[in-house]
Amino acid sequence: MESSPAQIEEYCRLATEALEESNRDMHRILLYTEDPQDKADPQNLAVACMYAAIIQSARDCLILLEKRSGSAVACLLRSIVESYVDLCAVIIDGKYIDRMMATFYSEKERMFKSFGRGDDIPFDARMLDTTVELEKVAAELATIESRGQKPLKVDERFDCGERWGIYEWIYWQLCLRNQNNIGALEKRHVQRITDDLQVLMVEESDPSELAIYYDALAWLLIDSAIRVHEFLKTGVSSRYENQLRELLTFRYSVLQKGALPPSSSGS
């Protein structure tokens, strides 16, 4: 079903309001908490940093959505989904931070091991003593693994965050849309005109694709906010629960009726 301009405008409003509200609360509650010990707590700090990353990337997503640049939005949204499931996992278990660190050092170890292979030596490989750096990274990884915390695979991140449905829903869609497989390339760059083909340098996203991205972005922002504020016991999560109900009501209207529901803001 083709989304109307009015529906896209309403989706934009919902996502923008969720972002603005999240940004205000991030500054007022998370960054300027009165108790320094709360900020220093590793789990609290990790939650705040992941939430900040989601908000920052969401802002960039909205800028790109205004330009109808779907391919770039899909890349950013996939990153937001990954940050979201990490956020969920850290809220559930603070030890998940160690698994994230193990993943970081494991990937860095792979990078250093790859330096020097073949003729195409990366620029930064010429500026480092990779043998020394590899030893440091291997030692850090061994320390974390000695505590029973192993590197994560992508699907394990969704398991740890108890968000497997997200993996089978929007994450799969985003992987199919933003990876340059032949199907995605053809949809994005090939235009068929009767018996002729035209290759396009830039193709703006159609309204249905924009609706999917706006919907996912608004939902990720709102659900992240609910989880963060419930975890930090700020007392404001109910405001985001109201936003979630408004989004779900609008989503139902788009999917079932194809009509724009009355705005709760009265506009």
Short mmCIF file of the C-alpha atoms (twelve columns), coordinates in Angstrom:
data_MODEL
# 
_entry.id   MODEL 
# 
loop_
_atom_site.group_PDB 
_atom_site.id 
_atom_site.type_symbol 
_atom_site.label_atom_id 
_atom_site.label_alt_id 
_atom_site.label_comp_id 
_atom_site.label_asym_id 
_atom_site.label_seq_id 
_atom_site.Cartn_x 
_atom_site.Cartn_y 
_atom_site.Cartn_z 
_atom_site.pdbx_PDB_model_num 
ATOM 1   C CA . MET A 1   0.000  0.000   0.000   1 
ATOM 2   C CA . GLU A 2   1.349  3.385   -1.042  1 
ATOM 3   C CA . SER A 3   1.688  5.802   1.864   1 
ATOM 4   C CA . SER A 4   0.216  9.262   1.320   1 
ATOM 5   C CA . PRO A 5   2.141  12.534  1.784   1 
ATOM 6   C CA . ALA A 6   -0.058 13.269  4.813   1 
ATOM 7   C CA . GLN A 7   0.898  9.936   6.384   1 
ATOM 8   C CA . ILE A 8   4.599  10.579  5.774   1 
ATOM 9   C CA . GLU A 9   4.214  14.020  7.348   1 
ATOM 10  C CA . GLU A 10  2.560  12.507  10.427  1 
ATOM 11  C CA . TYR A 11  5.271  9.837   10.705  1 
ATOM 12  C CA . CYS A 12  7.859  12.612  10.516  1 
ATOM 13  C CA . ARG A 13  6.090  14.496  13.307  1 
ATOM 14  C CA . LEU A 14  5.989  11.414  15.559  1 
ATOM 15  C CA . ALA A 15  9.665  10.611  15.008  1 
ATOM 16  C CA . THR A 16  10.728 14.239  15.446  1 
ATOM 17  C CA . GLU A 17  8.777  14.643  18.690  1 
ATOM 18  C CA . ALA A 18  10.256 11.406  20.045  1 
ATOM 19  C CA . LEU A 19  13.749 12.642  19.187  1 
ATOM 20  C CA . GLU A 20  13.238 16.099  20.702  1 
ATOM 21  C CA . GLU A 21  11.785 14.656  23.906  1 
ATOM 22  C CA . SER A 22  14.597 12.107  24.167  1 
ATOM 23  C CA . ASN A 23  17.237 14.769  23.613  1 
ATOM 24  C CA . ARG A 24  15.783 17.052  26.303  1 
ATOM 25  C CA . ASP A 25  15.623 14.253  28.852  1 
ATOM 26  C CA . MET A 26  19.119 13.072  27.952  1 
ATOM 27  C CA . HIS A 27  20.554 16.468  28.850  1 
ATOM 28  C CA . ARG A 28  18.357 17.122  31.853  1 
ATOM 29  C CA . ILE A 29  18.484 13.712  33.543  1 
ATOM 30  C CA . LEU A 30  21.351 11.565  32.306  1 
ATOM 31  C CA . LEU A 31  24.202 14.009  31.854  1 
ATOM 32  C CA . TYR A 32  23.582 16.255  34.814  1 
ATOM 33  C CA . THR A 33  22.653 13.807  37.550  1 
ATOM 34  C CA . GLU A 34  23.525 15.177  40.987  1 
ATOM 35  C CA . ASP A 35  25.161 12.008  42.309  1 
ATOM 36  C CA . PRO A 36  28.611 11.464  40.704  1 
ATOM 37  C CA . GLN A 37  28.532 7.830   41.810  1 
ATOM 38  C CA . ASP A 38  25.510 7.220   39.592  1 
ATOM 39  C CA . LYS A 39  27.439 8.480   36.556  1 
ATOM 40  C CA . ALA A 40  30.515 6.460   37.499  1 
ATOM 41  C CA . ASP A 41  28.595 3.182   37.823  1 
ATOM 42  C CA . PRO A 42  29.714 1.086   34.788  1 
ATOM 43  C CA . GLN A 43  26.228 -0.182  33.994  1 
ATOM 44  C CA . ASN A 44  24.622 3.265   34.304  1 
ATOM 45  C CA . LEU A 45  27.378 4.826   32.216  1 
ATOM 46  C CA . ALA A 46  27.065 2.163   29.512  1 
ATOM 47  C CA . VAL A 47  23.297 2.640   29.359  1 
ATOM 48  C CA . ALA A 48  23.693 6.429   29.072  1 
ATOM 49  C CA . CYS A 49  26.345 6.153   26.344  1 
ATOM 50  C CA . MET A 50  24.325 3.684   24.264  1 
ATOM 51  C CA . TYR A 51  21.226 5.815   24.618  1 
ATOM 52  C CA . ALA A 52  23.218 8.881   23.547  1 
ATOM 53  C CA . ALA A 53  24.481 6.973   20.479  1 
ATOM 54  C CA . ILE A 54  20.908 6.063   19.525  1 
ATOM 55  C CA . ILE A 55  19.755 9.678   19.862  1 
ATOM 56  C CA . GLN A 56  22.696 11.019  17.836  1 
ATOM 57  C CA . SER A 57  22.192 8.512   15.006  1 
ATOM 58  C CA . ALA A 58  18.431 9.125   15.039  1 
ATOM 59  C CA . ARG A 59  19.057 12.834  14.493  1 
ATOM 60  C CA . ASP A 60  21.222 12.019  11.469  1 
ATOM 61  C CA . CYS A 61  18.530 9.633   10.201  1 
ATOM 62  C CA . LEU A 62  15.892 12.346  10.254  1 
ATOM 63  C CA . ILE A 63  18.135 14.670  8.251   1 
ATOM 64  C CA . LEU A 64  18.599 11.964  5.602   1 
ATOM 65  C CA . LEU A 65  14.903 11.084  5.584   1 
ATOM 66  C CA . GLU A 66  14.100 14.684  4.738   1 
ATOM 67  C CA . LYS A 67  16.346 14.204  1.679   1 
ATOM 68  C CA . ARG A 68  14.581 10.866  0.899   1 
ATOM 69  C CA . SER A 69  17.981 9.153   0.958   1 
ATOM 70  C CA . GLY A 70  16.831 5.636   1.796   1 
ATOM 71  C CA . SER A 71  20.066 3.741   1.178   1 
ATOM 72  C CA . ALA A 72  21.989 5.838   3.710   1 
ATOM 73  C CA . VAL A 73  19.085 5.734   6.187   1 
ATOM 74  C CA . ALA A 74  19.050 1.939   6.072   1 
ATOM 75  C CA . CYS A 75  22.743 1.847   7.039   1 
ATOM 76  C CA . LEU A 76  22.178 4.178   9.994   1 
ATOM 77  C CA . LEU A 77  19.021 2.410   11.121  1 
ATOM 78  C CA . ARG A 78  20.811 -0.922  11.175  1 
ATOM 79  C CA . SER A 79  23.436 0.623   13.447  1 
ATOM 80  C CA . ILE A 80  20.664 2.026   15.677  1 
ATOM 81  C CA . VAL A 81  19.063 -1.422  15.930  1 
ATOM 82  C CA . GLU A 82  22.405 -2.897  17.023  1 
ATOM 83  C CA . SER A 83  22.835 -0.160  19.646  1 
ATOM 84  C CA . TYR A 84  19.262 -0.754  20.787  1 
ATOM 85  C CA . VAL A 85  19.745 -4.493  21.387  1 
ATOM 86  C CA . ASP A 86  23.046 -3.787  23.178  1 
ATOM 87  C CA . LEU A 87  21.175 -1.279  25.348  1 
ATOM 88  C CA . CYS A 88  18.529 -3.882  26.171  1 
ATOM 89  C CA . ALA A 89  21.215 -6.457  27.006  1 
ATOM 90  C CA . VAL A 90  23.165 -4.114  29.316  1 
ATOM 91  C CA . ILE A 91  19.978 -3.179  31.164  1 
ATOM 92  C CA . ILE A 92  19.282 -6.881  31.711  1 
ATOM 93  C CA . ASP A 93  22.840 -7.761  32.788  1 
ATOM 94  C CA . GLY A 94  25.712 -5.352  33.491  1 
ATOM 95  C CA . LYS A 95  28.220 -8.115  32.715  1 
ATOM 96  C CA . TYR A 96  27.239 -7.799  29.063  1 
ATOM 97  C CA . ILE A 97  29.687 -4.871  28.937  1 
ATOM 98  C CA . ASP A 98  32.541 -7.373  29.213  1 
ATOM 99  C CA . ARG A 99  31.197 -9.298  26.239  1 
ATOM 100 C CA . MET A 100 31.068 -6.085  24.230  1 
ATOM 101 C CA . MET A 101 34.669 -5.360  25.172  1 
ATOM 102 C CA . ALA A 102 35.677 -8.921  24.263  1 
ATOM 103 C CA . THR A 103 34.047 -8.435  20.857  1 
ATOM 104 C CA . PHE A 104 35.915 -5.166  20.369  1 
ATOM 105 C CA . TYR A 105 39.309 -6.696  21.200  1 
ATOM 106 C CA . SER A 106 38.569 -9.791  19.122  1 
ATOM 107 C CA . GLU A 107 37.833 -7.680  16.048  1 
ATOM 108 C CA . LYS A 108 40.881 -5.511  16.704  1 
ATOM 109 C CA . GLU A 109 43.014 -8.648  16.973  1 
ATOM 110 C CA . ARG A 110 41.709 -9.816  13.609  1 
ATOM 111 C CA . MET A 111 42.515 -6.417  12.116  1 
ATOM 112 C CA . PHE A 112 46.120 -6.435  13.327  1 
ATOM 113 C CA . LYS A 113 46.597 -10.018 12.126  1 
ATOM 114 C CA . SER A 114 45.394 -8.992  8.670   1 
ATOM 115 C CA . PHE A 115 47.891 -6.120  8.338   1 
ATOM 116 C CA . GLY A 116 50.655 -6.934  5.910   1 
ATOM 117 C CA . ARG A 117 48.756 -9.559  3.945   1 
ATOM 118 C CA . GLY A 118 49.018 -8.983  0.220   1 
ATOM 119 C CA . ASP A 119 50.113 -5.815  -1.531  1 
ATOM 120 C CA . ASP A 120 47.354 -3.526  -0.262  1 
ATOM 121 C CA . ILE A 121 48.724 -2.564  3.143   1 
ATOM 122 C CA . PRO A 122 46.371 -0.167  4.976   1 
ATOM 123 C CA . PHE A 123 47.707 3.340   5.552   1 
ATOM 124 C CA . ASP A 124 47.535 3.081   9.350   1 
ATOM 125 C CA . ALA A 125 49.421 -0.225  9.288   1 
ATOM 126 C CA . ARG A 126 52.519 1.682   8.215   1 
ATOM 127 C CA . MET A 127 52.246 3.919   11.283  1 
ATOM 128 C CA . LEU A 128 52.038 1.182   13.920  1 
ATOM 129 C CA . ASP A 129 54.199 -1.542  15.327  1 
ATOM 130 C CA . THR A 130 51.539 -4.167  14.722  1 
ATOM 131 C CA . THR A 131 53.443 -6.845  16.630  1 
ATOM 132 C CA . VAL A 132 53.384 -4.774  19.825  1 
ATOM 133 C CA . GLU A 133 49.762 -3.713  19.305  1 
ATOM 134 C CA . LEU A 134 48.705 -7.302  18.668  1 
ATOM 135 C CA . GLU A 135 50.291 -8.423  21.917  1 
ATOM 136 C CA . LYS A 136 48.439 -5.709  23.857  1 
ATOM 137 C CA . VAL A 137 45.095 -6.567  22.315  1 
ATOM 138 C CA . ALA A 138 45.587 -10.302 22.793  1 
ATOM 139 C CA . ALA A 139 46.392 -9.738  26.476  1 
ATOM 140 C CA . GLU A 140 43.264 -7.605  26.997  1 
ATOM 141 C CA . LEU A 141 41.113 -10.213 25.272  1 
ATOM 142 C CA . ALA A 142 42.635 -13.042 27.325  1 
ATOM 143 C CA . THR A 143 41.893 -11.155 30.559  1 
ATOM 144 C CA . ILE A 144 38.229 -10.725 29.680  1 
ATOM 145 C CA . GLU A 145 37.857 -14.299 28.447  1 
ATOM 146 C CA . SER A 146 39.395 -15.566 31.700  1 
ATOM 147 C CA . ARG A 147 36.277 -14.150 33.387  1 
ATOM 148 C CA . GLY A 148 34.105 -16.308 31.137  1 
ATOM 149 C CA . GLN A 149 33.058 -13.477 28.847  1 
ATOM 150 C CA . LYS A 150 33.416 -14.401 25.176  1 
ATOM 151 C CA . PRO A 151 33.095 -12.270 22.022  1 
ATOM 152 C CA . LEU A 152 29.593 -11.900 20.626  1 
ATOM 153 C CA . LYS A 153 28.182 -12.959 17.289  1 
ATOM 154 C CA . VAL A 154 25.481 -10.748 15.785  1 
ATOM 155 C CA . ASP A 155 22.580 -13.092 16.605  1 
ATOM 156 C CA . GLU A 156 23.865 -13.507 20.172  1 
ATOM 157 C CA . ARG A 157 23.459 -9.767  20.729  1 
ATOM 158 C CA . PHE A 158 19.741 -10.094 20.018  1 
ATOM 159 C CA . ASP A 159 19.516 -13.148 22.271  1 
ATOM 160 C CA . CYS A 160 21.211 -11.337 25.155  1 
ATOM 161 C CA . GLY A 161 18.890 -8.378  24.733  1 
ATOM 162 C CA . GLU A 162 15.877 -10.711 24.553  1 
ATOM 163 C CA . ARG A 163 14.891 -9.006  21.315  1 
ATOM 164 C CA . TRP A 164 14.997 -11.900 18.849  1 
ATOM 165 C CA . GLY A 165 11.830 -10.689 17.142  1 
ATOM 166 C CA . ILE A 166 13.670 -7.507  16.134  1 
ATOM 167 C CA . TYR A 167 16.324 -9.629  14.424  1 
ATOM 168 C CA . GLU A 168 13.665 -11.390 12.359  1 
ATOM 169 C CA . TRP A 169 11.752 -8.174  11.664  1 
ATOM 170 C CA . ILE A 170 13.429 -4.877  10.871  1 
ATOM 171 C CA . TYR A 171 17.057 -6.046  11.087  1 
ATOM 172 C CA . TRP A 172 16.659 -8.567  8.287   1 
ATOM 173 C CA . GLN A 173 14.862 -5.972  6.161   1 
ATOM 174 C CA . LEU A 174 17.611 -3.415  6.709   1 
ATOM 175 C CA . CYS A 175 20.336 -5.933  5.852   1 
ATOM 176 C CA . LEU A 176 18.558 -6.768  2.596   1 
ATOM 177 C CA . ARG A 177 18.006 -3.107  1.742   1 
ATOM 178 C CA . ASN A 178 21.402 -1.616  2.509   1 
ATOM 179 C CA . GLN A 179 23.765 -4.379  1.497   1 
ATOM 180 C CA . ASN A 180 24.741 -4.111  -2.145  1 
ATOM 181 C CA . ASN A 181 23.281 -7.430  -3.268  1 
ATOM 182 C CA . ILE A 182 22.094 -7.558  -6.851  1 
ATOM 183 C CA . GLY A 183 18.419 -7.265  -5.890  1 
ATOM 184 C CA . ALA A 184 18.973 -4.108  -3.846  1 
ATOM 185 C CA . LEU A 185 21.162 -2.582  -6.552  1 
ATOM 186 C CA . GLU A 186 18.571 -3.232  -9.255  1 
ATOM 187 C CA . LYS A 187 15.724 -1.798  -7.162  1 
ATOM 188 C CA . ARG A 188 17.759 1.286   -6.287  1 
ATOM 189 C CA . HIS A 189 19.435 2.097   -9.607  1 
ATOM 190 C CA . VAL A 190 17.541 0.503   -12.514 1 
ATOM 191 C CA . GLN A 191 14.472 2.134   -14.043 1 
ATOM 192 C CA . ARG A 192 12.483 0.288   -16.662 1 
ATOM 193 C CA . ILE A 193 10.835 2.418   -19.365 1 
ATOM 194 C CA . THR A 194 8.764  0.194   -21.700 1 
ATOM 195 C CA . ASP A 195 11.440 -1.969  -23.373 1 
ATOM 196 C CA . ASP A 196 14.358 0.200   -22.295 1 
ATOM 197 C CA . LEU A 197 16.481 0.289   -19.141 1 
ATOM 198 C CA . GLN A 198 18.011 3.329   -17.491 1 
ATOM 199 C CA . VAL A 199 20.667 3.270   -14.779 1 
ATOM 200 C CA . LEU A 200 20.116 6.010   -12.204 1 
ATOM 201 C CA . MET A 201 22.864 7.566   -10.128 1 
ATOM 202 C CA . VAL A 202 20.452 8.624   -7.382  1 
ATOM 203 C CA . GLU A 203 16.963 7.304   -6.774  1 
ATOM 204 C CA . GLU A 204 14.855 8.862   -4.027  1 
ATOM 205 C CA . SER A 205 13.050 6.494   -1.685  1 
ATOM 206 C CA . ASP A 206 9.373  5.925   -2.445  1 
ATOM 207 C CA . PRO A 207 6.739  6.846   0.178   1 
ATOM 208 C CA . SER A 208 6.237  3.243   1.327   1 
ATOM 209 C CA . GLU A 209 9.941  2.857   2.045   1 
ATOM 210 C CA . LEU A 210 10.002 6.177   3.881   1 
ATOM 211 C CA . ALA A 211 7.043  5.046   6.010   1 
ATOM 212 C CA . ILE A 212 8.902  1.871   7.030   1 
ATOM 213 C CA . TYR A 213 11.971 3.885   8.059   1 
ATOM 214 C CA . TYR A 214 10.043 6.567   9.941   1 
ATOM 215 C CA . ASP A 215 7.999  3.938   11.748  1 
ATOM 216 C CA . ALA A 216 11.065 1.935   12.796  1 
ATOM 217 C CA . LEU A 217 12.971 5.048   13.880  1 
ATOM 218 C CA . ALA A 218 10.119 6.396   16.003  1 
ATOM 219 C CA . TRP A 219 9.547  3.005   17.621  1 
ATOM 220 C CA . LEU A 220 13.240 2.474   18.406  1 
ATOM 221 C CA . LEU A 221 13.519 5.934   19.973  1 
ATOM 222 C CA . ILE A 222 10.414 5.540   22.096  1 
ATOM 223 C CA . ASP A 223 11.086 2.000   23.274  1 
ATOM 224 C CA . SER A 224 14.702 2.879   24.102  1 
ATOM 225 C CA . ALA A 225 13.484 5.839   26.172  1 
ATOM 226 C CA . ILE A 226 10.984 3.705   28.082  1 
ATOM 227 C CA . ARG A 227 13.629 1.123   28.946  1 
ATOM 228 C CA . VAL A 228 16.266 3.691   29.936  1 
ATOM 229 C CA . HIS A 229 13.976 5.743   32.156  1 
ATOM 230 C CA . GLU A 230 12.511 2.661   33.815  1 
ATOM 231 C CA . PHE A 231 16.042 1.403   34.486  1 
ATOM 232 C CA . LEU A 232 17.214 4.743   35.889  1 
ATOM 233 C CA . LYS A 233 13.924 5.229   37.783  1 
ATOM 234 C CA . THR A 234 13.527 8.793   36.546  1 
ATOM 235 C CA . GLY A 235 9.737  8.754   36.767  1 
ATOM 236 C CA . VAL A 236 9.174  10.020  33.211  1 
ATOM 237 C CA . SER A 237 8.747  6.749   31.305  1 
ATOM 238 C CA . SER A 238 4.949  7.218   31.245  1 
ATOM 239 C CA . ARG A 239 5.362  10.137  28.819  1 
ATOM 240 C CA . TYR A 240 7.053  7.830   26.348  1 
ATOM 241 C CA . GLU A 241 4.423  5.155   26.911  1 
ATOM 242 C CA . ASN A 242 1.863  7.737   25.746  1 
ATOM 243 C CA . GLN A 243 3.995  8.395   22.651  1 
ATOM 244 C CA . LEU A 244 4.155  4.662   21.986  1 
ATOM 245 C CA . ARG A 245 0.365  4.336   22.133  1 
ATOM 246 C CA . GLU A 246 0.043  7.241   19.701  1 
ATOM 247 C CA . LEU A 247 2.533  5.635   17.302  1 
ATOM 248 C CA . LEU A 248 0.837  2.231   17.442  1 
ATOM 249 C CA . THR A 249 -2.580 3.804   16.861  1 
ATOM 250 C CA . PHE A 250 -1.249 5.641   13.837  1 
ATOM 251 C CA . ARG A 251 0.519  2.519   12.556  1 
ATOM 252 C CA . TYR A 252 -2.733 0.568   12.774  1 
ATOM 253 C CA . SER A 253 -4.507 3.311   10.843  1 
ATOM 254 C CA . VAL A 254 -1.905 3.238   8.078   1 
ATOM 255 C CA . LEU A 255 -1.938 -0.544  7.776   1 
ATOM 256 C CA . GLN A 256 -5.659 -1.225  8.193   1 
ATOM 257 C CA . LYS A 257 -7.498 1.861   7.016   1 
ATOM 258 C CA . GLY A 258 -5.052 3.821   4.916   1 
ATOM 259 C CA . ALA A 259 -6.387 6.997   6.521   1 
ATOM 260 C CA . LEU A 260 -4.652 9.549   8.675   1 
ATOM 261 C CA . PRO A 261 -6.017 9.486   12.252  1 
ATOM 262 C CA . PRO A 262 -6.743 12.736  14.116  1 
ATOM 263 C CA . SER A 263 -3.545 14.132  15.630  1 
ATOM 264 C CA . SER A 264 -3.423 14.089  19.426  1 
ATOM 265 C CA . SER A 265 -1.794 17.499  19.234  1 
ATOM 266 C CA . GLY A 266 -4.999 18.892  17.761  1 
ATOM 267 C CA . SER A 267 -3.391 20.033  14.525  1 
# 
